[in-house]
Amino acid sequence: MVDVLAGLRADAEAQLPSLVELRRALHRTPEIGLDLPATQRLVLDALAPLGLEVSTGTGLTSVVAVLRGGRPGPAVLLRGDMDALPVTEDSGEPFASERAGVMHACGHDLHVAGIVGAARLLASRRDEIAGDVVLMFQPGEEGDHGARLMIDEGVLDAAGSRVVAAYGLHVLSSALPAGLVASRYGTALAAADTVHVAIQGRGGHGSMPHLAADPVTVAAEIVLALQTMVTRQFDVFDPVVVTVGKIAAGTTDNVIPSTAVLEATVRTFSETTHGLVPERLTRVVEGIAAAHGLTATVDYRRGYPVTSNTPAEVDRAAGVVRGLFGEQAYLTMPQPLSGAEDFSYVLQHVPGAYLALGATPVGEDPATAAYNHSAHARFAEESLAVGPAVLAALVLDRLAEGA
């Protein structure tokens, strides 16, 4: 395996310039959501020389490519998400977005280029592969449940049988030095839900609040009570994060409005707690409103579930990374990230691992560099020599194990 890893590392470094070119083409033309025709075209063109079985989605502009190995065996999946964010780029990069208000601020352009790179590495070794590789190019990760839609369209069975493992990675524009890979057993990323609360009161004159039913003060009390709820009703070692990001009420200073609206995000780190939050949060909101003679309506919307890694596949990833780049190249994450990821849907069906790949620009401090989703986010393109090698090595190692 040592010689195999050395060859992968060398070949990954050799293809870096072409992957950078592809990444920059994707970065200039970002698209949002489930309909990404320009991105899909770039992916199809990049895959065309590799001799893969390629299909596209019906309900979304996904691409699924199957690489057939030279010998029979199981199938393994690699996933890269393709969509961008509604962010106006201010990174200063010479290849910045050419589309107003849209930016690859989360690094998905590197994910796409990275999966193409892994496909090239594997295609050049297809005679040695005992099994198949499913390449999942996915739209709609940023809140549109694209992975779930692709599962519904059959991506997990695209090779003719259910994949036995799935791998993906996410680049980070800060927090980790460029080239460092990190992961952990079990929960790697949080579940993310959204809450919309409408508080119905009775409007009136600001000088005579006793004649009205003020929803603003009730909204303020609810915000604070939710922070108490997460510390008193949930285990500190299985935490809940509730962040109220929007409060809307009123039109001027001396008028008590009849309604107030709150919007919040909820992050949980286990399926058990994920299941408990809606009822408890609703009870707090409705109870506080009722205590003041008002009513509240809670619209609790489930988002992405917890992203949970399979321990054996995390061990595989740690071994592969260390074999490729040395003992110091892999880091065990001390706790999960509180972001969410729809690769979680894939890991609900098959074993696998989701990895973080450091892409802090060289010369910048990972502690202070602009984080993913920032208009200023920049990513180290050198990471494109790391990610493809790691993903290709994971595939070869898992397929060598057999069914």
N, C-alpha and C positions, 0 to 999 in steps of 0.2 A: 504493500500500500504506500510505502514511502516514495517509491519511484512514481507511482500514479499521482500522488499529491504534488510532487515536484514538477511533473509535467503539466498539471493543471495550473499551478501557480505561474509557470513560465508562459503558458499559452494565454492565460488571463491578462498578464501584463502586456503581451504582444498585441492583443486586440483592444487595448485601452483607447488609443486614438480614434478608432472607428466608433466605439461606444460613446465617447465624448461627443463626437459629431452627431450621432443619433439623439443623444440626450439634449443637445442644444437645439436641434430641430424641433423636438417635442416641447421644449421650454418656450420657444418662440410662439408656438401655436396652441396654447392650452385651451381645454374645453371642460365644461362643467356638466355633471350629472350622468345620465344614462345614455345620452346620445352624443357620441364622440367620433363623428365620421372622419375628420382629418387625422386624429390620433390612430384610429383603426387602420387607415390607409398606410400610415407610416409603419405600423406594426406588420401589416401584411407584406409590404415591400421588403422589410428587413428579414422576414422569415422565408421569403420566396426561394432563395438559393439553397435552402437546407433540406429540401426533399421531405417535408413533413405532411401529415394529413391535417389539413386546415379547414375549419368551419367557423362560421360567424353566428352570432345570436339572432334570435327573432324578436324578443322583447327589449333588447338593448344591444348596443354596438360592441359586443364582446368578441373576442377571438379565442378559439380553442385550437391548439395544435398538438398532435400526437406524434411523438418520435418513437418509431418501432426499433427495438434493439435487435441485434443479430441473432439472438437466441430467445426462446420463450421464457417467460417469467412474469412476475406480478407487475403492477403499474404504480408509479409514484407521481405525485402532483407538485408542481411549482406554481406559485401564484404571484402576479404583479398587478397592482391596481393602477389605473390610467388617468383618473379624473383630477382636475385642478380645483381651485377655490375662487370664490368671488372677492378677490383681493387685488388692489391696484399696486403693482410692483414698484418697489423703491429700493431695489437691491444694488443698483449701479452696475450690474453685469452687462457686458457688451452684447449679450445674446438675450436680453430681457424680453418679456412678453410683448408681442406686437398686437395683443388684443386688449382693449381698454377694460379695466376692471376685472381681469381674469389673470391668475398667476399660479404656477406650480409652486406654491408656497409650502407644500408638505413633502416635496421630494418624489412625487409619484413618477415624474419623468425619469429619475434615476432608477426607480423600480422597474419600469418598462425596459429601459436599456439593459438593466441587470439581468432580467429574465431572457432577453435576446442573447446576451453574452453567455449565459449558462446553456442556452439551446445550442449555440455554436460549439461550445466546448464538448457537449454531449454528442452532437451530430458527428463530430470528427472522431468519436470513439464508439460509434453505434455498433460496430462489429463485436466489441467487447462487452456489450450490455446484454444482460439476461433479463429482459422485461421491457416495459414501455414507460415513456415519460409523457405526462399530460401537462401542457403549458397553458395556464389560465390567465388570460389578459382581461382584466375586469374593470368595467366602468362603475361609477356610482358608489365608491367607498365612502365618500364624504356625506353620509346621511341618507343615501338612497337605497341601501340594502342590496347593492349589486351582487354581492357574493351569494346571498340567498336566492336571488333570481337566477343566477347561473347554475346553482345547485338544482333548482326546479327544472331548468332546461337540460340537465343531465351531465354537467361537467365532471362529476365524480365517477361516472361510468363511461366517459368518452373513449377510453381505450378498449372497451368491450367487457370489462369487469371493474368492480369497485376498486379504486386506488387503495393501497395498503398503508400509505403514509402521505402527508402533505407538509410542505415547508414554505415559509415566506419570510421576508425580512422588511424592516422599515428603517430608512436612513434618518438620522437625527442631525440637525444643523447646529446643535449645541449639546451640552451635557456629556457627550462622549468624544474623546479624541478621534481623529480620522483613522479609520481602519480597525478600531477596536470593536469586537462583537460581544454582545451581552444577552443573556436570557436567564430563565429561572424555571424551576419546577412549578407546576400548577398555574395559578393565576399570574398571568403576565401583564394583562391590561384589564381595566375595569369594565363593568357594564355601564351603559349610559342611557338614562331615561330623561324625558322632558315632562314638566308639569306646567299646566296653565290653570290659574286660579282666577275666578271672577267673583268679586265680593259685591253683593247687592245691599245697598243701604237706602237712605232717604236724604235727599239733598236739602239744603237750607242756607240761611245767612250765617256767615262766619262769626258774627258777633253773638249768635244765639244757638250754640251747638246742642243745647239741651232740647231744642225743638226739632232737631234733625237726628239722623242715625249715620254717623260719620264712618265711611268705609276706609278713610285714609289711616286713621289711628288703628283700626282693626288690622289693616294690611301691615302696618309697622309692627304690631304685636305678633302677627303671624310670622313675619320674617325672623324675629328674634326667637320665637318659640320653636321654630324648626331647627335652629342651631342647638337649642337645649335638647330637643328630641333626639338628635343624632348622638349626643354624648350620654344620654340617660336611658335610652331604650335599646341601644345597640352596643355590642361588645367592642371595646376599644381596639381589640386585636382582629376584628372583622368590621372595619369602619364603614361609615356612610358619609359621603360629602354631599351637602345640599347648598347650591349657590344660586341665590336669586339674582338674576342678571337684568331683570326688567321690572320696574314699577311704573304704572301709568294711572293717573287720576287727575281730575280737575282741570279748570281752565284759567283761574285767576286766584288771587290771594284771599279774597273775602267771600268766596262761595264754597260751601261744602258740597262736593259732588255726590251723585247718587250711586256711582260705581267706582271700583278700583280694580286693577288687574295686576297680577303677578305672573312672571314666567321664571322658571328655575330649571337647572340641570341637576340630576341626581346621579351620583357615581357610587357603585357598590362593587365588592370584590369577591363575593361568593354567590352562588345560585340561591343558597338558603336565605341570605339577607336580601338579595334581589327580590325574592318572593314576598318578603315581609313588609317592605317599605310602602307600597301603595296604600294598604289599609291603615297603617299607623300614621302616615302623613295626612291622609284624608281625614282621619279622626281628629288630629290636632287642628287642622284648618277649619273644619266644620264646627268643632267644639268652641273654638275661640270666637268665631263669628256668632254662634248661637248665644254665647255668654253675654254678648253686647246687643242682642236683639236683632242681629243681621243674619243674612244667609250667605253661604259660599258654595260655589260649584267648582269641583275639582275635575279637571280633565288630565288624567295620568296616562302618558303615552310611552309604551315600551320602546326602547331603542335597541342598540346592539347588546347581546349578552356578554358575559365574562369570557375573555380569551384565555383558555386554559391549556397549557402545554402538557404533553405526555412526558413523564420523567425520563423514560428510556430514550426518547428522541432528543431531549435536551442533552442527555449524556452523549449521544451520538454527535450532536452539533458541537459540543465542547471538545470532543476528541478530534473531530475534523478540523476545527479552527486551529487548535494547538498544533496539529500535524502540519497544517499548511503554513502557519505564520509564527509559531513558537508559543511557549507556555503563557507569555504575558498578553497574548492577543485575545484571550477570552476572559470575560468577567461575569461572575454570578451576580445578578441583580439582587440587592438586599431586600427590595420590596417591589411590588408591581408598579407600573406606570398608571396614572389615573386617567389617561386618555383611553379611548375605546376604538375598536377595530372590527370590521365585519368579517375578517378571516376567522373570527370566533364561530361563525356558522359552519365553516369547513371543519373546524376542530371538534364540533359537536357530533360529527359523523365519522371521522377517521382519526387515528393517532397522528401526531405531528408536533411541530415546534415552530414558534414564531420568534424571530431574533431581532434585536436592535443592532444597527450598524452605525458606528460613529462616522459622521461626515462633517465635523466642524472644520471650517476652512483653515488651512495651514497658516500658522501665525496668529490665530485668534484664540482667546481663552474660552474653553468649553463652558466655563461658569458664567460668562457674560455675553457670549455670541447670541445673535438673534435666534430665537427658537422657531421650530416649525409653526406654520400659519402666520408668521410675521411678514409684513410687506418688505422687511429688510433681510429676510432669510436668504442665506447663501449656503451652498453645499460643496464639500470637497469632492471634485470629480475623480480624485485618486481612489475613492471608495469603489469605483467601478472596476478596479482590478481585484478587489477583495470579494464583493458580493457574489459575482458570477462563479468564482472559484469555489466559494463555500457551498453555494447551492448545488453546483455540479457534483462536488465531492459527496454531499449528503445523498444525492440520488444514487451515485455509484456504490456507496457504502451500504445503503438500504437494499438496493437490488441484489447486491452480492449475498445478502442474507437469505434471499428467497422469499417464498410466500409466507 
